[in-house]
Amino acid sequence: MKQPVKVVLMLLRIMIVGGVVGGLTVHGHTIKLSQASAAESADVYISLAAAGGFPDIQGMSLAGQEVGRSSAYKSLGGGFKVGVFPQVTRRVLGIELEYFGTTGRLSAVNSSGTEGKAGLTVLNSMFNIVLRRPSGEIRPYGGFGLGYSGGILHGADFPGRSNQDFDSTSGFVYQFMGGLQWEISERTFLFAEYKHLVTDFHWKAVSLDYRANYALAGVGLSF
């Protein structure tokens, strides 16, 4: 498991250090890369976080009929990121690859007063553009992301549905986010983040617009 992660990080570093090739120096038949140039080429980090979701379910329908009331709750999970801030942007503008998800409960009452419940897991794969303060002990940041979201219903007991096992769907998702990184050592930082995510899901006999606020807290390692 550790080896693939090392390979991915190595490839990221190679792509960015490629911009420093002009700094190579030749001594006879030996080519040496300036360590100072390589070190200054980019900030690269990975981070892990715990996440709490606060979904706002809108436009939900059961068997083609809009529900009178719906709610999602007990939404907990986690995720990880890989971030790169190149020297060409003075380490102010960067990109992140992010994967995070939560699982919780969903309930709804249709127009006839019949209540249905299900487990709801939401998994998100995101590509983020991030703007940040590049230095200092405390570094604020903000950005937006686009990606792919998967919604999984499990144990669904809704009117008009015979399938109470797993049912999955997917769709386009976007998010806005902001947070703070707190440097606790040369290579380690803590962070707290807020994000707002928007997508929609369509399963058999169940559909909804998914809007959620997320609070995340975690730890990261810089390279």
LOVEXTOR-653617 format. One record per residue (C-alpha): residue in one letter; y, z, x. Coordinates in steps of 0.5 Angstrom, whole numbers, plus 2048, in hexadecimal, padded with zeros to 3 digits. Layout:
BEGIN
R,a,Y,Z,X .
...
***
This chain:
BEGIN
R,m,800,800,800 .
R,k,805,802,806 .
R,q,803,7FB,809 .
R,p,806,7F6,804 .
R,v,80C,7FB,803 .
R,k,80D,7FA,80B .
R,v,80C,7F2,80A .
R,v,811,7F2,805 .
R,l,817,7F6,809 .
R,m,815,7F2,80F .
R,l,816,7EB,80B .
R,l,81D,7EE,808 .
R,r,81F,7F0,80F .
R,i,81D,7E9,812 .
R,m,821,7E5,80D .
R,i,828,7E9,80E .
R,v,827,7EA,816 .
R,g,826,7E2,815 .
R,g,82E,7E2,815 .
R,v,82F,7E5,81B .
R,v,82B,7E0,81F .
R,g,831,7DE,822 .
R,g,831,7E4,826 .
R,l,82B,7E3,82A .
R,t,82C,7E3,832 .
R,v,827,7DF,836 .
R,h,825,7E2,83D .
R,g,821,7DD,840 .
R,h,81B,7DB,83C .
R,t,81C,7E2,838 .
R,i,820,7E2,831 .
R,k,823,7E9,82F .
R,l,826,7EB,829 .
R,s,82C,7F0,82A .
R,q,82A,7F6,827 .
R,a,831,7F8,825 .
R,s,831,7F1,821 .
R,a,82B,7F2,81D .
R,a,82C,7F9,81B .
R,e,833,7F7,818 .
R,s,830,7F1,814 .
R,a,82F,7F5,80E .
R,d,82D,7FB,80A .
R,v,826,7FB,807 .
R,y,823,801,803 .
R,i,81E,803,7FE .
R,s,81E,808,7F9 .
R,l,81A,80C,7F4 .
R,a,81D,80F,7EE .
R,a,81B,813,7E7 .
R,a,81E,810,7E1 .
R,g,81F,813,7DA .
R,g,821,80E,7D5 .
R,f,825,80F,7CE .
R,p,824,808,7CA .
R,d,828,806,7C4 .
R,i,823,802,7C0 .
R,q,827,7FD,7BB .
R,g,825,7F7,7B7 .
R,m,81E,7FA,7B6 .
R,s,819,7F6,7B1 .
R,l,812,7F8,7AF .
R,a,80E,7F2,7AC .
R,g,815,7EE,7AB .
R,q,818,7F4,7A7 .
R,e,81E,7F8,7AB .
R,v,81D,7FF,7AB .
R,g,821,804,7A9 .
R,r,821,809,7AF .
R,s,81E,808,7B6 .
R,s,81E,80C,7BC .
R,a,81B,80D,7C3 .
R,y,81B,813,7C7 .
R,k,817,817,7CD .
R,s,818,811,7D1 .
R,l,816,813,7D8 .
R,g,814,80F,7DE .
R,g,816,80C,7E5 .
R,g,817,806,7EA .
R,f,819,804,7F1 .
R,k,81E,7FF,7F4 .
R,v,81F,7FB,7FA .
R,g,826,7FA,7FC .
R,v,829,7F5,801 .
R,f,831,7F5,803 .
R,p,832,7F0,809 .
R,q,838,7F0,80E .
R,v,83B,7EA,80B .
R,t,83D,7EE,805 .
R,r,83F,7F3,80A .
R,r,83A,7F7,806 .
R,v,83E,7F8,800 .
R,l,83A,7F3,7FC .
R,g,833,7F3,7FC .
R,i,82C,7F1,7F8 .
R,e,827,7F6,7F5 .
R,l,820,7F4,7F2 .
R,e,81E,7FA,7ED .
R,y,818,7FB,7E9 .
R,f,818,801,7E4 .
R,g,815,803,7DE .
R,t,815,809,7D9 .
R,t,810,80B,7D3 .
R,g,811,80F,7CD .
R,r,811,80F,7C5 .
R,l,813,80A,7C0 .
R,s,814,80C,7B8 .
R,a,816,808,7B2 .
R,v,817,809,7AB .
R,n,817,802,7A7 .
R,s,81B,801,7A0 .
R,s,815,804,79C .
R,g,815,80A,7A0 .
R,t,80F,809,7A4 .
R,e,80F,80C,7AB .
R,g,80C,809,7B1 .
R,k,80B,80B,7B8 .
R,a,809,809,7BF .
R,g,809,80A,7C6 .
R,l,80E,805,7CA .
R,t,80E,803,7D1 .
R,v,814,7FF,7D4 .
R,l,813,7FC,7DB .
R,n,819,7F8,7DE .
R,s,819,7F4,7E4 .
R,m,820,7F3,7E7 .
R,f,824,7EF,7EC .
R,n,82B,7F2,7ED .
R,i,832,7F1,7F0 .
R,v,835,7F7,7F2 .
R,l,83C,7F9,7F5 .
R,r,83D,7FF,7F9 .
R,r,841,803,7FE .
R,p,83D,802,804 .
R,s,83E,808,808 .
R,g,83F,80F,807 .
R,e,83B,815,805 .
R,i,83C,814,7FE .
R,r,83C,80C,7FC .
R,p,83D,80A,7F5 .
R,y,83A,804,7F2 .
R,g,83A,7FF,7EC .
R,g,837,7F9,7EA .
R,f,833,7F5,7E5 .
R,g,82C,7F2,7E5 .
R,l,828,7EC,7E1 .
R,g,820,7EC,7E1 .
R,y,81A,7ED,7DC .
R,s,818,7F2,7D8 .
R,g,811,7F4,7D5 .
R,g,810,7F8,7CF .
R,i,80A,7FB,7CD .
R,l,808,7FF,7C6 .
R,h,802,803,7C7 .
R,g,7FF,807,7C1 .
R,a,803,804,7BC .
R,d,802,806,7B5 .
R,f,807,801,7B1 .
R,p,807,7FE,7AA .
R,g,804,7F7,7AB .
R,r,801,7F8,7B1 .
R,s,7F9,7F9,7B2 .
R,n,7F9,7F9,7BA .
R,q,7FB,800,7BC .
R,d,7F9,7FF,7C3 .
R,f,7FD,7FC,7C8 .
R,d,802,7F6,7C7 .
R,s,807,7F3,7CC .
R,t,80D,7EE,7CC .
R,s,812,7EC,7D1 .
R,g,819,7EA,7D1 .
R,f,81F,7E9,7D5 .
R,v,823,7EF,7D7 .
R,y,82A,7F1,7DA .
R,q,82D,7F7,7DC .
R,f,833,7FB,7DF .
R,m,833,801,7E3 .
R,g,837,805,7E8 .
R,g,836,80B,7EC .
R,l,837,80F,7F2 .
R,q,833,810,7F9 .
R,w,833,816,7FD .
R,e,831,815,804 .
R,i,82D,81C,807 .
R,s,82B,819,80D .
R,e,82C,812,812 .
R,r,826,80F,80E .
R,t,826,813,807 .
R,f,82A,813,801 .
R,l,829,816,7FA .
R,f,82C,812,7F4 .
R,a,82E,813,7ED .
R,e,82F,80D,7E8 .
R,y,830,80B,7E1 .
R,k,82F,804,7DE .
R,h,82F,801,7D7 .
R,l,829,7FC,7D6 .
R,v,829,7F7,7D0 .
R,t,823,7F3,7CE .
R,d,81F,7F1,7C8 .
R,f,818,7F1,7C6 .
R,h,813,7EE,7C1 .
R,w,80C,7F0,7C0 .
R,k,808,7EE,7BA .
R,a,80B,7F1,7B3 .
R,v,810,7F5,7B8 .
R,s,816,7F3,7BB .
R,l,81D,7F7,7BD .
R,d,823,7F6,7C2 .
R,y,822,7FB,7C8 .
R,r,828,7FE,7CA .
R,a,827,804,7CF .
R,n,82B,809,7D4 .
R,y,828,80B,7DA .
R,a,829,811,7DF .
R,l,826,810,7E5 .
R,a,825,815,7EB .
R,g,821,814,7F2 .
R,v,821,813,7F9 .
R,g,822,80D,7FE .
R,l,820,80B,805 .
R,s,825,807,809 .
R,f,822,802,80F .
***
